[in-house]
Every structure is written in C-alpha cells, then in structure tokens.
Amino acid sequence: MKFGKALITVLVLGVITGAVYISNQQEKTTDTKKKDWALVIHGGAGTISKDKPDSVVKAYKNDLSEALAIGEDILKSGGSALDAVENVINYLENNPKFNAGKGAVFTHDGGHELDAAIMLGNTREAGTITGVKTVKNPISLARLVMENSKHVMFAGDGAEKYADKFELERVNQEYFYTEHRHKAWKRALKREKQKDAQSGLMELTPKELKEKYGTVGAVAVDKEGQIVAGTSTGGMTNKKFGRVGDVPIIGSGTYASDVVAVSMTGWGEKIMRAVSGHTVSAYMKHKPASLEEAGSYLLEDLLNKGEAGMIAVDKDGNTYMGMNTLGMFRGAADSEGNREVAIWE
C-alpha cells in the first residue's frame, strides 16, 4: 500500500515537473520576438590597418552609413528585402573605395573581371554572373538572371551576351580604373617576379593581404518574411586564367535558405572549400544552433585566422557580423532601432 502511494506521488510530481518545463519552454518561445525587418552589409574584410587617418576612417564609416540608410529606407516603408539588397550593393559598387564595380581590382593582364550573386531563401531562386567586363552593376545583372532565365549562372562572354538583352548600364574597362588599385596591381606584379626569381614561397605582408581580397555584400529580411543574400566583387588582385572565387558559387560566398541569408568576404578559395554559406545554414537547421553559434563554428572551427568575414541575418531578424581577420567594413540595422557601423572589433 505504501509502495502504491509512493508510486502515485512520483507520477504526480513527474506530471507537474513536465508541465512546468513545457510552460517554461513556451514562455521562452513567446519571449523570442520576431523583428519586422533587419539588414546587414559589408564592404570587405582583411588586414585593415588602424593607422588610417581619422578623416579616412570617417569617410569609410560615412559611406557605410549611407549604404545602410538606403536599405533601411526601403525596408521601413514595407519594401522588399530583394530591392534593399540590390540597391545597397549598387551603392557600394559605385563607390571606388570598395572592391566591386568602380573600385574593382586588376587582373594579372591588367583588366577587370566582376562577379556577383543574389539568392532568395524562401524559394531558393538564385542568379549569378562571373567574369563580366562591361556591366556597371553586376548585382543587377545577377538579379535579371534569377528573374528572367531558367539558368542560375552565366560566365564571361555568355554573361555579356545575356546582359545585351536588357537595358542595363554598360561601361568600358576604363570606368573601373582607380589609382590605388592600379598601384596595388603593380606591387603584386613586382612581388611575383621576385618570387619567381627566388624560386620559393614568400609570405604576404599585411598590406598585400589587404590589397589582395575584398567584396561587398548585403543580407536582409523584410516585413513579409522574405530573406535575401547578395554579394558582388572585383575578385582577387592579380588573378589569372579566368579565376572564379566564392562569390558567384551558390552555397559558398552567397547563400540563403528558409532560416538564414549569408554573404562572405575574404579568401575565396578557403571560403569555397568550407562551402561556407550552406554550412552555416545546415549547422543552424540540423544541429540545431543559433545564428551566433553557427557563425562562430564557421569562422573559428572551419576557417583559419585571417581568412574570412561573414554577415548574416536569420528569419527572425537576428543579425551577425563576424570575422577572423583584423577588420571588416560593416553595418547593421533593424526595426527595433538598433544600428551600428564598424570597421574593427
């Protein structure tokens, strides 16, 4: 009899404990507020020196803030994440400070070859282009590929021919010229000759690491829950033989799913080998893990120090700006009034 009463007591306590646990979990779920919209942008990551004059730092931050404001205005007014991402990246492509569009780096042959990608997480529709030479705003061509073609990627001359079908602004190669990129290219060529003469490997200096890589990108979620990732780049200084980096490779430098949108920046080959964008999404969905945990896993466990930066936004409007480099030009804003523009940690 005593045993029966004890068993009943244990069962009752178990039911009560279970009910409390379920209640607590429901309360946690309720406390997780979904934001109406959120936006994150980047202008490249790498060895960004802190010795820059205050005027230069201020100029970069002002430009990042202006780019962020373009997307904020669209999202605040109920506009789409797709429009916000494209317009933010258009601004960065037109700004010679960044390695995309106007500020694109030089290839080994002294030209400019541009890559871009855009992706809708809700439907997994995507458009990417690589190796274009006359398109002023590559991200806009990538969007046209996504919306008007049965294909996902066009390359080189094929991408140029596809651009001919639309009223898209075209430019000659001289448009992309900037003096600081030209000097960086000359230094890269000189160093390459020294390396060949010495028949050995030479470590890149911090300045050369900074010059070698760079990208711009934006990720956003809007009031309708549409989640979008976009990235655009001039690639790698002194790149050769039609080299393609991570940006136009869906799942690597650019990726969006039903849970997260990711844009990467840094050493493209390393980013590709980690299938970085998709890895973040899969880690969140199948571990499961938060956006912060997934970003840390990618940058700290899979990629080595100095290789990459990452921006992301999840379906609830949580944002992430992480890097294992010394700096990353970046900014974030959301419907709760949070706003930040930064370069270093």
C-alpha positions, 0 to 999 in steps of 0.5 A: 500500500505504501509502495502504491502511494509512493508510486502515485506521488512520483507520477504526480510530481513527474506530471507537474515537473513536465508541465512546468518545463513545457510552460517554461519552454513556451514562455521562452518561445513567446519571449523570442520576438520576431523583428519586422525587418533587419539588414546587414552589409559589408564592404570587405574584410582583411588586414585593415590597418588602424593607422588610417587617418581619422578623416579616412576612417570617417569617410569609410564609416560615412559611406557605410552609413549611407549604404545602410540608410538606403536599405533601411529606407526601403525596408521601413516603408514595407519594401522588399528585402530583394530591392534593399539588397540590390540597391545597397550593393549598387551603392557600394559598387559605385563607390571606388573605395570598395572592391566591386564595380568602380573600385574593382581590382586588376587582373594579372593582364591588367583588366577587370573581371566582376562577379556577383550573386543574389539568392532568395531563401524562401524559394531558393531562386538564385542568379549569378554572373562571373567574369563580366567586363562591361556591366556597371552593376553586376548585382543587377545583372545577377538579379535579371538572371534569377528573374528572367532565365531558367539558368542560375549562372552565366560566365564571361562572354555568355554573361555579356551576351545575356546582359545585351538583352536588357537595358542595363548600364554598360561601361568600358574597362576604363570606368573601373580604373582607380589609382590605388588599385592600379598601384596595388596591381603593380606591387603584386606584379613586382612581388611575383617576379621576385618570387619567381626569381627566388624560386620559393614561397614568400609570405604576404605582408599585411598590406598585400593581404589587404590589397589582395581580397575584398567584396561587398555584400548585403543580407536582409529580411523584410516585413513579409518574411522574405530573406535575401543574400547578395554579394558582388566583387572585383575578385582577387588582385592579380588573378589569372586564367579566368579565376572564379572565387566564392562569390558567384558559387551558390552555397559558398560566398552567397547563400540563403535558405528558409532560416538564414541569408549569408554573404562572405568576404575574404579568401575565396578559395578557403571560403569555397572549400568550407562551402561556407554559406550552406554550412552555416545554414545546415549547422543552424537547421540540423544541429540545431544552433543559433545564428551566433553559434553557427557563425562562430563554428564557421569562422573559428572551427572551419576557417583559419585566422585571417581568412574570412568575414561573414554577415548574416541575418536569420528569419527572425531578424537576428543579425551577425557580423563576424570575422577572423581577420583584423577588420571588416567594413560593416553595418547593421540595422533593424526595426527595433532601432538598433544600428551600428557601423564598424570597421574593427572589433 
